[in-house]
């Protein structure tokens, strides 16, 4: 029976009972991915988030942005599967490219 009691209020015996299914191997409880799950797995492997790739020519910078602007940038980056650095690098490249063209 599952307890709704917070773990911080459980006794040692109650914790042991509540977590007994976490002991041991999970290998017998797994199954192969179906087609939809496999596609999602492959997509997640292709679109890694995180820090932008550092190249020998890349340089770390420290900038100051308004909190609201940073929040919006983070939302946009997450929506597009990008890290913050990647989004800022793409935005700068876009702005610089437009100015060179005009």
N, C-alpha and C positions, 0 to 999 in steps of 0.2 A: 504494500500500500504506500502510495506516495504522500509524503508529509509536506504541508504548506508552511511549515515552521522554518524561519530563517536559519541558515547553518550556524550563525553566530550564537543562537540560543539552544542548539542541539547538544545533547550529551554525547560522550564518546561512543556509546552503544548506538544511539540514533544516527550519528554520522556514519558509523560502520555499516549499518543497515541501508542507509540512503545511498551509499556509494559502492555497494558490493558489486553492482553490475559493471563498474569501471575497472575492476581488477581482472587481470588475465588478458588473453589475446583477443583481438577483434577479427583475426583473419577468417575465422569460420563464419562470421556475420556479414561479410562483404559480398558484393555481386559485381559483375561487369557493368560498365556504363551503357545506357541505351544510346540511341543515335543523337537525341536532343542533348543529353548530358555530355556526350563525347564532343559535340560541336561547341558547347559552352566551355568545356575544359580547354579545347584547342584555342578558342578565342581568347580566353584568359591568359594562356601561355604566350600568345602573340603580342598582346597589348599590356605589357608590364608597366605599372606605374612606379613612381619613385623618382629618384634624382636623375637629372639629365646626364647623358653620357659625358664623361669627362674625356676630352681629347687633349693631346699635348698643347694645343693652342687655346684651350678654354681657360677662363680666369674667374675666380670667385669675386663677387662684388657685394657690397652692402648698400642697400637702398632704403629709403623711408617712403612708405605709402600710407594713405588714409586707411583706417580700419575698414570702412565700408567698401572701398575699392578693392582691398585685399580679399575681403569676404566674397565679393562678386567674382573676382579672379579665381578664387579657390572653387567656387560653385561651377564656373565655366570649365575649369580644368578637369574637375571630377566628371562632369557631364560628357566631356570629350575623351575621357580616359588618359589624361595627361597629368604630369606632375606640374607643380607651380613653376619650376625653372623652365620646363619645356614650353609652357604657355607663354611666359614672358619672352623667351627667346624667339618664339614664332611671331609674337606681336611686334617685337622690335624689328625682326627681319621684314615683316610686312610694311611697317611704316617707313623704314629705310629704303626698301625697294620702291615704294610709291614716290618718295621724294626724289630718288635718282631718276625716275622715269619722267618727271615733270621739269 
